[in-house]
Amino acid sequence: MIIINIEELLKKNNKSKYWLCKQMNITSRNLNRIIKQETDSISFRYIEDFCEFLNCTTGDLIKIK
């Protein structure tokens, strides 16, 4: 199972989901779907934005469980 590690990275950076939504121009519903693993795919644009705004690498963002 692939885990998108957004919540842990937000805590590490002292940022909120609201802040991330505003930075990425994404709805909170879509962000929560990604966090809760309720989506089948994620665009490379989102992966790039997550890494930029959360100051991380793809290895930090994406985990395999």
N, C-alpha and C positions, 0 to 999 in steps of 0.2 A: 504494500500500500504506500502511495506517495503522500507525504505530508507537506503542506505549505506552512511554514513556520512563522507566520506573520505576527501572531499575538506575542510570542516570546521576543521577537525582534522589536516590536513596539515598546514593550516593557523595558528592554535594554536601552532604548533610545529615549525613554521618558516621553513618548508620543501617544496620542489617542487614535482610535479608529476614525473618529471624526476628522482629525487633522489629516490623516492619510487619504481619506476620501476627497477632501478639498484639494490636496496636492495633486492627486491623480485624476481628478474629475471623474470619479466613479461613484455610483450610488452605494449607500450603506448596505442595501439589500444584496447587491452583487458582491461586495467585499465580504459580507457574512457568509454568503454561499461558498466563496473560495475558502474561507477560514474553516468552515464546517465540512469541507470535502463534499459539497453537494453539487459539484459541477464536473463535467466530463473532460473539459479542456480549459486551457488558459493561454491567452495569446502571448507571444514573445514580447510585445509592447508592455504588457502588464508585468511580466517577469523583470524586464529591464527597469521599469519604473519602481517596482518594489525594491530592487537592489539599490537604485539611486537614492530613493527617499529614506530607506531604512539603513543606508550605509553598510551594505553587506554584499556578499558574493552569492552566486547561485547555489553554491554548496551550503551556505548558511541558511538560505531561504527554502531549499527543497531537500527534504529528508525522505529516505526509504525505510519503512518500518516493516 
